[in-house]
């Protein structure tokens, strides 16, 4: 069985997925929660998310690494939220979930960890913004209500700025409280 030769997360996948799901469903902003629900009901995407690596060589470079990375970031976000009154925890939790979500299409863990053609050509940040645009449109169609454009903009900003600098691949520098918090938390949870 080839799975016996692949490294995977040491934490139980079901527990991590339940933690992520509970935090996203606990978002109080109705429009944002609706967008997150559209991700969560996409079983194919969530199954891929649960098994994806977060990297090839750097952090969480094993099956289930992306889920483990995101769950750890969400836990850290929840713990620091009370320390910063200007921090919007709903946005930060959604940003934790979304920031590397494009890796579900950027990376492959089928026989070994590698980049897909899509990953090589456009990268996980662009893929992540595309996935977010799809789910925003789906949530708006299902609810009949438009998402506050400011929320969509801030989510996209967190995706494109989460590497923190141009030389590390961000197309923008973090400019909001939540984007800066996301960068700091990601840096701590990197290993």
C-alpha positions as CSV (number, residue, x, y, z in Angstrom):
1,X,0.0,0.0,0.0
2,X,1.7,3.3,-1.1
3,X,0.0,5.1,1.8
4,X,2.3,3.3,4.2
5,X,5.3,5.0,2.6
6,X,3.9,8.6,2.9
7,X,4.3,10.8,5.9
8,X,1.0,12.2,7.2
9,X,-0.2,14.3,10.0
10,X,0.1,12.8,13.5
11,X,-3.1,14.5,14.6
12,X,-6.5,12.8,13.8
13,X,-7.9,14.3,10.6
14,X,-11.5,14.0,11.8
15,X,-10.8,16.0,15.0
16,X,-9.0,18.7,13.1
17,X,-11.8,19.0,10.5
18,X,-14.4,19.2,13.3
19,X,-12.3,22.0,15.0
20,X,-12.1,24.0,11.7
21,X,-15.7,23.4,10.9
22,X,-16.9,24.5,14.4
23,X,-14.8,27.7,14.2
24,X,-16.1,28.6,10.8
25,X,-19.7,27.9,11.7
26,X,-19.3,30.0,14.8
27,X,-18.6,33.1,12.7
28,X,-21.2,35.7,13.8
29,X,-21.3,37.8,10.6
30,X,-24.1,36.1,8.5
31,X,-22.7,36.9,5.1
32,X,-19.2,35.7,6.0
33,X,-20.6,32.6,7.6
34,X,-22.6,31.9,4.5
35,X,-19.5,32.0,2.4
36,X,-17.7,29.7,4.8
37,X,-20.6,27.3,4.7
38,X,-20.3,27.2,0.9
39,X,-16.8,25.9,1.3
40,X,-17.7,23.4,4.0
41,X,-20.5,21.8,2.0
42,X,-18.2,21.3,-1.0
43,X,-17.3,17.7,0.0
44,X,-14.7,17.2,-2.8
45,X,-12.9,20.4,-1.8
46,X,-13.0,19.5,1.9
47,X,-11.7,16.0,1.3
48,X,-8.8,17.4,-0.7
49,X,-8.2,20.1,1.9
50,X,-8.0,17.4,4.6
51,X,-5.3,15.4,2.7
52,X,-3.3,18.2,1.2
53,X,0.2,19.1,2.3
54,X,0.9,22.7,3.3
55,X,4.3,22.7,1.5
56,X,6.8,20.6,-0.4
57,X,9.9,21.0,1.8
58,X,9.2,23.7,4.3
59,X,6.3,23.6,6.7
60,X,3.8,20.8,7.2
61,X,5.1,19.0,4.1
62,X,3.0,15.8,4.5
63,X,-0.5,14.6,3.8
64,X,-2.9,16.4,6.1
65,X,-0.3,19.2,6.7
66,X,-2.5,21.9,5.4
67,X,-5.4,21.0,7.7
68,X,-3.1,20.8,10.6
69,X,-1.5,24.2,9.8
70,X,-4.9,25.9,9.4
71,X,-6.3,24.3,12.6
72,X,-3.3,25.5,14.6
73,X,-3.5,29.0,13.2
74,X,-7.2,29.2,14.1
75,X,-6.5,28.0,17.6
76,X,-3.8,30.7,18.0
77,X,-6.1,33.3,16.5
78,X,-8.8,32.5,19.0
79,X,-6.4,32.7,21.9
80,X,-5.0,36.2,21.0
81,X,-8.3,37.7,19.9
82,X,-9.2,39.1,23.4
83,X,-5.8,40.9,23.6
84,X,-6.6,43.1,20.6
85,X,-9.9,44.9,20.6
86,X,-9.6,46.1,17.0
87,X,-9.1,42.6,15.7
88,X,-12.1,41.1,13.9
89,X,-11.9,37.5,14.9
90,X,-14.5,36.4,12.3
91,X,-12.3,37.8,9.5
92,X,-9.2,36.4,11.0
93,X,-10.6,32.9,11.3
94,X,-11.8,33.1,7.7
95,X,-8.4,34.3,6.7
96,X,-6.7,31.5,8.4
97,X,-8.9,29.0,6.5
98,X,-8.4,30.8,3.2
99,X,-4.8,32.0,3.2
100,X,-3.3,28.7,1.9
101,X,-6.5,27.1,0.5
102,X,-5.2,27.4,-3.0
103,X,-2.6,24.7,-2.1
104,X,-5.4,22.1,-2.7
105,X,-4.8,22.8,-6.4
106,X,-1.2,24.0,-6.3
107,X,0.3,20.9,-4.7
108,X,-0.1,17.2,-5.3
109,X,0.5,14.4,-2.8
110,X,-0.5,11.4,-5.0
111,X,2.8,9.5,-5.1
112,X,5.1,12.1,-3.8
113,X,4.9,15.8,-3.0
114,X,5.0,17.9,-6.1
115,X,3.7,21.0,-7.7
116,X,0.8,20.8,-10.2
117,X,0.9,22.7,-13.5
118,X,-1.7,25.1,-12.1
119,X,0.5,25.6,-9.0
120,X,3.6,26.2,-11.1
121,X,1.9,28.6,-13.4
122,X,-0.3,30.8,-11.2
123,X,0.3,29.7,-7.5
124,X,-1.8,29.2,-4.5
125,X,-2.6,32.9,-3.8
126,X,-4.2,33.4,-7.2
127,X,-5.9,30.0,-6.9
128,X,-7.2,31.0,-3.4
129,X,-8.7,34.2,-4.7
130,X,-10.4,32.3,-7.5
131,X,-11.9,29.8,-5.1
132,X,-13.1,32.7,-2.8
133,X,-14.7,34.5,-5.8
134,X,-16.6,31.3,-6.7
135,X,-17.9,30.7,-3.1
136,X,-18.9,34.4,-2.7
137,X,-20.9,34.2,-5.9
138,X,-22.5,30.9,-4.7
139,X,-23.3,32.3,-1.3
140,X,-24.9,35.4,-2.8
141,X,-26.9,33.3,-5.2
142,X,-28.2,31.0,-2.5
143,X,-29.0,33.7,0.0
144,X,-30.2,36.3,-2.4
145,X,-28.1,38.8,-0.5
146,X,-24.8,40.4,-1.7
147,X,-21.7,40.0,0.6
148,X,-20.5,43.3,1.9
149,X,-17.8,44.2,-0.6
150,X,-15.5,45.3,2.2
151,X,-15.5,41.8,3.6
152,X,-14.6,40.2,0.3
153,X,-11.9,42.8,-0.3
154,X,-10.3,42.2,3.2
155,X,-10.4,38.4,2.7
156,X,-8.7,38.7,-0.7
157,X,-6.1,41.0,0.8
158,X,-5.3,38.4,3.5
159,X,-4.7,35.8,0.8
160,X,-2.5,37.9,-1.4
161,X,-0.5,39.5,1.4
162,X,0.1,36.6,3.8
163,X,3.7,35.9,2.8
164,X,4.5,39.4,4.2
165,X,6.8,40.8,1.6
166,X,7.2,41.0,-2.2
167,X,10.4,38.9,-2.2
168,X,8.5,36.0,-0.5
169,X,5.7,36.1,-3.1
170,X,3.1,38.5,-1.8
171,X,1.6,40.8,-4.4
172,X,0.7,43.3,-1.6
173,X,2.1,44.0,1.9
174,X,-0.3,43.3,4.8
175,X,-2.2,46.5,5.4
176,X,-5.1,45.6,7.8
177,X,-5.1,44.5,11.4
178,X,-6.3,41.0,10.4
179,X,-3.7,40.6,7.6
180,X,-0.9,41.6,9.9
181,X,-2.2,39.2,12.6
182,X,-2.5,36.5,10.0
183,X,1.2,37.0,8.9
184,X,2.4,36.9,12.5
185,X,0.4,33.8,13.4
186,X,1.5,32.0,10.2
187,X,5.1,32.8,11.0
188,X,4.8,31.3,14.4
189,X,2.9,28.2,13.2
190,X,5.3,27.8,10.2
191,X,7.2,24.9,11.8
